[in-house]
């Protein structure tokens, strides 16, 4: 009798852990999908001077079915976090492009002979 009760509790715990794991995986995948959708939204609205993150969150919830059932406040904070991470990445990329690692003096001119002609 006790063994059956322990086994039943283990089954319940495994089912709960499986549900929790599935929920975590779903949240992570939805968050990482935002890293695809946020740049797309930014590209589609590049003519705007300012991008309102709340408007972006509302537009993404309307556009993508997976986000429609999410509560507005937590979804907005997810969008804000994704937007902040992406703008940080984009700003780092642009600053590394502006400052050149190589000087023109580091390279020497090389004559290249092309075997074909047009």
Phi and psi restraints in degrees (value plus and minus 20) as a CYANA .aco file:
   2 UNK   PHI     -88.2   -48.2
   2 UNK   PSI     -57.6   -17.6
   3 UNK   PHI     -83.3   -43.3
   3 UNK   PSI     -60.5   -20.5
   4 UNK   PHI     -84.7   -44.7
   4 UNK   PSI     -59.2   -19.2
   5 UNK   PHI     -86.4   -46.4
   5 UNK   PSI     -61.0   -21.0
   6 UNK   PHI     -85.1   -45.1
   6 UNK   PSI     -63.7   -23.7
   7 UNK   PHI     -82.0   -42.0
   7 UNK   PSI     -60.2   -20.2
   8 UNK   PHI     -84.1   -44.1
   8 UNK   PSI     -60.9   -20.9
   9 UNK   PHI     -85.9   -45.9
   9 UNK   PSI     -59.2   -19.2
  10 UNK   PHI     -83.4   -43.4
  10 UNK   PSI     -62.4   -22.4
  11 UNK   PHI     -81.6   -41.6
  11 UNK   PSI     -62.0   -22.0
  12 UNK   PHI     -84.3   -44.3
  12 UNK   PSI     -63.6   -23.6
  13 UNK   PHI     -83.9   -43.9
  13 UNK   PSI     -60.9   -20.9
  14 UNK   PHI     -84.5   -44.5
  14 UNK   PSI     -61.7   -21.7
  15 UNK   PHI     -83.2   -43.2
  15 UNK   PSI     -62.0   -22.0
  16 UNK   PHI     -84.6   -44.6
  16 UNK   PSI     -63.6   -23.6
  17 UNK   PHI     -84.4   -44.4
  17 UNK   PSI     -57.8   -17.8
  18 UNK   PHI     -84.3   -44.3
  18 UNK   PSI     -62.6   -22.6
  19 UNK   PHI     -84.4   -44.4
  19 UNK   PSI     -63.3   -23.3
  20 UNK   PHI     -83.7   -43.7
  20 UNK   PSI     -63.5   -23.5
  21 UNK   PHI     -81.5   -41.5
  21 UNK   PSI     -64.7   -24.7
  22 UNK   PHI     -81.2   -41.2
  22 UNK   PSI     -60.2   -20.2
  23 UNK   PHI     -84.3   -44.3
  23 UNK   PSI     -63.2   -23.2
  24 UNK   PHI     -83.8   -43.8
  24 UNK   PSI     -65.2   -25.2
  25 UNK   PHI     -82.0   -42.0
  25 UNK   PSI     -61.0   -21.0
  26 UNK   PHI     -83.9   -43.9
  26 UNK   PSI     -63.2   -23.2
  27 UNK   PHI     -85.0   -45.0
  27 UNK   PSI     -61.5   -21.5
  28 UNK   PHI     -83.9   -43.9
  28 UNK   PSI     -64.6   -24.6
  29 UNK   PHI     -85.8   -45.8
  29 UNK   PSI     -57.9   -17.9
  30 UNK   PHI     -85.3   -45.3
  30 UNK   PSI     -58.2   -18.2
  31 UNK   PHI     -85.9   -45.9
  31 UNK   PSI     -64.0   -24.0
  32 UNK   PHI     -91.4   -51.4
  32 UNK   PSI     -47.4    -7.4
  33 UNK   PHI     -86.4   -46.4
  33 UNK   PSI     -49.3    -9.3
  34 UNK   PHI     -80.7   -40.7
  34 UNK   PSI     -50.7   -10.7
  35 UNK   PHI     -88.3   -48.3
  35 UNK   PSI     -33.5     6.5
  36 UNK   PHI    -114.2   -74.2
  36 UNK   PSI     -58.9   -18.9
  37 UNK   PHI     -97.8   -57.8
  37 UNK   PSI     -55.4   -15.4
  38 UNK   PHI     -82.9   -42.9
  38 UNK   PSI     -68.0   -28.0
  39 UNK   PHI     -82.4   -42.4
  39 UNK   PSI     -53.9   -13.9
  40 UNK   PHI     -84.5   -44.5
  40 UNK   PSI     -62.7   -22.7
  41 UNK   PHI     -82.8   -42.8
  41 UNK   PSI     -62.6   -22.6
  42 UNK   PHI     -83.0   -43.0
  42 UNK   PSI     -59.8   -19.8
  43 UNK   PHI     -86.7   -46.7
  43 UNK   PSI     -62.4   -22.4
  44 UNK   PHI     -85.6   -45.6
  44 UNK   PSI     -45.3    -5.3
  45 UNK   PHI    -136.5   -96.5
  45 UNK   PSI      11.1    51.1
  46 UNK   PHI     -88.7   -48.7
  46 UNK   PSI     -34.1     5.9
  47 UNK   PHI     -96.8   -56.8
  47 UNK   PSI     -33.2     6.8
  48 UNK   PHI     -99.0   -59.0
  48 UNK   PSI     124.6   164.6
  49 UNK   PHI     -94.2   -54.2
  49 UNK   PSI     -57.1   -17.1
  50 UNK   PHI    -153.0  -113.0
  50 UNK   PSI     116.0   156.0
  51 UNK   PHI    -123.9   -83.9
  51 UNK   PSI      97.1   137.1
  52 UNK   PHI    -103.3   -63.3
  52 UNK   PSI     100.5   140.5
  53 UNK   PHI     -86.1   -46.1
  53 UNK   PSI     -54.2   -14.2
  54 UNK   PHI     -85.8   -45.8
  54 UNK   PSI     -61.3   -21.3
  55 UNK   PHI     -83.7   -43.7
  55 UNK   PSI     -59.9   -19.9
  56 UNK   PHI     -82.7   -42.7
  56 UNK   PSI     -64.2   -24.2
  57 UNK   PHI     -81.8   -41.8
  57 UNK   PSI     -63.0   -23.0
  58 UNK   PHI     -83.1   -43.1
  58 UNK   PSI     -61.7   -21.7
  59 UNK   PHI     -86.1   -46.1
  59 UNK   PSI     -60.0   -20.0
  60 UNK   PHI     -87.7   -47.7
  60 UNK   PSI     -56.4   -16.4
  61 UNK   PHI     -86.9   -46.9
  61 UNK   PSI     -55.8   -15.8
  62 UNK   PHI     -92.7   -52.7
  62 UNK   PSI     -54.8   -14.8
  63 UNK   PHI    -101.1   -61.1
  63 UNK   PSI     -58.5   -18.5
  64 UNK   PHI    -130.6   -90.6
  64 UNK   PSI     103.5   143.5
  65 UNK   PHI     -79.7   -39.7
  65 UNK   PSI     -56.1   -16.1
  66 UNK   PHI     -82.1   -42.1
  66 UNK   PSI     -44.2    -4.2
  67 UNK   PHI    -118.2   -78.2
  67 UNK   PSI     -27.9    12.1
  68 UNK   PHI     -84.3   -44.3
  68 UNK   PSI     -54.5   -14.5
  69 UNK   PHI    -104.8   -64.8
  69 UNK   PSI     -22.4    17.6
  70 UNK   PHI     -99.2   -59.2
  70 UNK   PSI     127.2   167.2
  71 UNK   PHI     -87.7   -47.7
  71 UNK   PSI     123.4   163.4
  72 UNK   PHI     -82.4   -42.4
  72 UNK   PSI     -66.7   -26.7
  73 UNK   PHI     -83.8   -43.8
  73 UNK   PSI     -74.2   -34.2
  74 UNK   PHI     -82.5   -42.5
  74 UNK   PSI     -54.5   -14.5
  75 UNK   PHI     -87.1   -47.1
  75 UNK   PSI     -60.1   -20.1
  76 UNK   PHI     -81.8   -41.8
  76 UNK   PSI     -58.5   -18.5
  77 UNK   PHI     -88.9   -48.9
  77 UNK   PSI     -54.6   -14.6
  78 UNK   PHI     -83.8   -43.8
  78 UNK   PSI     -63.4   -23.4
  79 UNK   PHI     -85.0   -45.0
  79 UNK   PSI     -61.7   -21.7
  80 UNK   PHI     -80.0   -40.0
  80 UNK   PSI     -63.9   -23.9
  81 UNK   PHI     -84.9   -44.9
  81 UNK   PSI     -64.3   -24.3
  82 UNK   PHI     -83.6   -43.6
  82 UNK   PSI     -62.0   -22.0
  83 UNK   PHI     -82.8   -42.8
  83 UNK   PSI     -64.7   -24.7
  84 UNK   PHI     -82.8   -42.8
  84 UNK   PSI     -63.3   -23.3
  85 UNK   PHI     -83.5   -43.5
  85 UNK   PSI     -63.2   -23.2
  86 UNK   PHI     -89.2   -49.2
  86 UNK   PSI     -60.7   -20.7
  87 UNK   PHI     -86.2   -46.2
  87 UNK   PSI     -53.7   -13.7
  88 UNK   PHI     -84.8   -44.8
  88 UNK   PSI     -63.6   -23.6
  89 UNK   PHI     -84.2   -44.2
  89 UNK   PSI     -65.4   -25.4
  90 UNK   PHI     -84.1   -44.1
  90 UNK   PSI     -58.1   -18.1
  91 UNK   PHI     -90.1   -50.1
  91 UNK   PSI     -54.3   -14.3
  92 UNK   PHI     -87.0   -47.0
  92 UNK   PSI     -59.2   -19.2
  93 UNK   PHI     -85.7   -45.7
  93 UNK   PSI     -61.6   -21.6
  94 UNK   PHI     -89.8   -49.8
  94 UNK   PSI     -54.5   -14.5
  95 UNK   PHI     -92.0   -52.0
  95 UNK   PSI     -51.0   -11.0
  96 UNK   PHI     -94.3   -54.3
  96 UNK   PSI     -46.3    -6.3
  97 UNK   PHI     -93.7   -53.7
  97 UNK   PSI     -53.0   -13.0
  98 UNK   PHI     -90.8   -50.8
  98 UNK   PSI     -60.0   -20.0
  99 UNK   PHI    -117.3   -77.3
  99 UNK   PSI      99.2   139.2
 100 UNK   PHI    -100.7   -60.7
 100 UNK   PSI     116.1   156.1
 101 UNK   PHI     -98.0   -58.0
 101 UNK   PSI     -52.0   -12.0
 102 UNK   PHI    -123.1   -83.1
 102 UNK   PSI     122.4   162.4
 103 UNK   PHI    -110.3   -70.3
 103 UNK   PSI     137.6   177.6
 104 UNK   PHI     -85.0   -45.0
 104 UNK   PSI     -44.5    -4.5
 105 UNK   PHI     -92.8   -52.8
 105 UNK   PSI     -37.2     2.8
 106 UNK   PHI     -91.6   -51.6
 106 UNK   PSI     -38.9     1.1
 107 UNK   PHI    -131.4   -91.4
 107 UNK   PSI     124.6   164.6
 108 UNK   PHI    -130.3   -90.3
 108 UNK   PSI     133.3   173.3
 109 UNK   PHI     -92.1   -52.1
 109 UNK   PSI     115.7   155.7
 110 UNK   PHI    -147.1  -107.1
 110 UNK   PSI     111.2   151.2
 111 UNK   PHI    -105.2   -65.2
 111 UNK   PSI     111.2   151.2
 112 UNK   PHI    -138.4   -98.4
 112 UNK   PSI     110.2   150.2
 113 UNK   PHI    -118.2   -78.2
 113 UNK   PSI     109.0   149.0
 114 UNK   PHI    -118.8   -78.8
 114 UNK   PSI     106.6   146.6
 115 UNK   PHI     -94.7   -54.7
 115 UNK   PSI     -31.4     8.6
 116 UNK   PHI    -138.7   -98.7
 116 UNK   PSI     142.0   182.0
 117 UNK   PHI    -149.4  -109.4
 117 UNK   PSI     137.0   177.0
